[in-house]
Amino acid sequence: MMDRRVAKVERFGNLLVELFHYLALFVIGATVVWSAIHEYLQMMDKGYAALKDILLLFIYLELGAMIGIYFKTRRLPVQFLIFIAITALSRHLVIDVQQVSETFHLYLLLAISVAIVLLAGALLILALSARRYGRPEDEVAAGSDADMAASPEGNNR
């Protein structure tokens, strides 16, 4: 009797967590779309788009793609976060390159460049390790294909 109540409470708690999770993702997705539209309208008012504006739109695009992938797969690929970081650092580099008059800015540009190279190296390591050892997404997909083939309904595809 007590176990049933605990199980009901746990199911209800899990449902609340999942609802909050989806609500938060929708809010984040809507905020990304709203921000991208706002920036685009500002570019249209200016009459031109600078490189920093285009890079900002790419950041919004990557954020939207990351949210979409998370909705479909329930996994957050680290590569997308690294792509976003590289794009954001590149945008910062483009903006700061115009203020290179001080020594501090030279060191800042050097630090940003090194960070971009390190992040690109991390992407290379992730790609090589995924090729060699596989990714968790591949195991999940292979497992679901094997389950489908083993089930009587799976043979009717």
C-alpha positions in Angstrom: 0.0 0.0 0.0 2.7 2.4 1.0 4.9 1.4 -2.0 2.0 2.3 -4.4 1.7 5.8 -2.9 5.5 6.3 -3.1 5.4 5.1 -6.7 2.5 7.6 -7.5 4.4 10.5 -5.9 7.6 9.6 -7.8 5.7 9.4 -11.1 4.0 12.7 -10.4 7.4 14.3 -9.4 9.0 12.9 -12.6 6.1 14.4 -14.6 6.5 17.8 -13.0 10.3 17.7 -13.7 9.7 16.8 -17.3 7.0 19.5 -17.8 9.4 22.1 -16.3 12.1 20.8 -18.6 10.0 21.2 -21.7 8.7 24.6 -20.6 12.2 25.8 -20.0 13.4 24.6 -23.4 10.4 26.3 -25.1 11.2 29.5 -23.3 14.9 29.3 -24.3 14.0 28.5 -27.9 11.5 31.4 -28.0 14.1 33.7 -26.6 16.6 32.7 -29.2 14.1 33.3 -32.0 13.0 36.6 -30.5 16.7 37.8 -30.1 17.6 36.7 -33.6 14.6 38.6 -35.1 15.4 41.6 -33.0 19.0 41.7 -34.3 17.9 41.1 -37.9 15.5 44.0 -37.7 18.3 46.2 -36.3 20.4 45.2 -39.3 17.6 46.0 -41.7 17.2 49.5 -40.0 20.9 50.1 -40.5 20.7 49.1 -44.1 23.7 46.8 -43.9 25.1 43.9 -41.9 28.6 44.0 -40.6 30.6 40.8 -40.1 30.0 40.9 -36.3 26.2 41.0 -37.0 26.4 38.0 -39.4 28.4 36.0 -36.8 25.8 36.8 -34.2 23.1 35.4 -36.4 25.2 32.2 -36.8 25.4 32.0 -33.0 21.6 32.2 -32.9 21.3 29.6 -35.6 23.6 27.2 -33.8 21.7 27.7 -30.5 18.4 27.0 -32.3 19.8 23.9 -33.9 21.1 22.7 -30.6 17.7 23.1 -29.0 16.1 21.3 -31.9 18.5 18.4 -31.7 17.9 18.2 -27.9 14.1 18.0 -28.5 14.6 15.2 -31.1 17.3 13.1 -29.4 17.1 14.1 -25.7 20.9 14.5 -25.9 23.0 17.6 -26.0 26.0 17.2 -28.3 29.1 18.9 -26.9 30.3 19.7 -30.4 27.5 22.3 -30.8 28.6 24.0 -27.6 32.1 24.1 -28.9 30.9 25.5 -32.3 29.0 28.2 -30.5 32.1 29.1 -28.4 34.3 29.3 -31.4 31.8 31.5 -33.2 31.4 33.7 -30.2 35.2 34.0 -29.7 35.6 34.8 -33.5 33.0 37.5 -33.2 34.8 38.9 -30.2 38.0 38.8 -32.1 36.5 40.7 -35.1 35.2 43.4 -32.8 38.4 43.8 -30.7 40.8 43.8 -33.7 39.8 47.4 -34.3 41.1 48.4 -30.8 44.6 47.0 -31.0 46.2 50.3 -29.9 47.0 49.1 -26.4 49.3 46.3 -25.3 46.4 44.8 -23.3 44.4 44.3 -26.5 47.3 42.5 -28.2 47.4 40.0 -25.3 43.6 39.7 -25.4 43.7 38.9 -29.1 46.4 36.4 -28.6 44.5 34.7 -25.7 41.3 34.6 -27.9 43.3 33.1 -30.8 44.8 30.4 -28.5 41.4 29.6 -27.1 40.0 29.2 -30.6 42.8 26.8 -31.5 42.3 24.8 -28.3 38.6 24.5 -29.0 39.3 23.4 -32.6 41.7 20.8 -31.2 38.9 19.6 -28.8 36.6 19.2 -31.8 39.3 17.2 -33.6 39.8 14.9 -30.5 36.0 14.4 -30.2 35.7 13.5 -33.9 38.6 11.1 -33.8 37.4 9.4 -30.6 33.8 9.2 -32.0 35.2 7.5 -35.1 37.3 5.1 -33.1 35.1 4.3 -30.2 31.6 5.4 -31.4 29.2 7.8 -29.7 26.5 7.1 -27.1 23.9 8.1 -29.7 25.1 5.4 -32.0 24.7 2.8 -29.3 21.1 4.0 -28.6 20.2 4.0 -32.3 21.7 0.5 -32.8 19.9 -0.8 -29.8 16.6 0.5 -31.0 17.1 -1.0 -34.4 18.0 -4.3 -32.9 14.8 -4.1 -30.7 12.7 -3.3 -33.8 14.2 -6.2 -35.7 13.6 -8.6 -32.8 10.0 -7.6 -32.3 7.2 -9.1 -34.5 6.1 -5.6 -35.5 9.7 -4.7 -36.5 9.7 -7.3 -39.3 6.8 -5.5 -41.1 8.8 -2.3 -41.9 
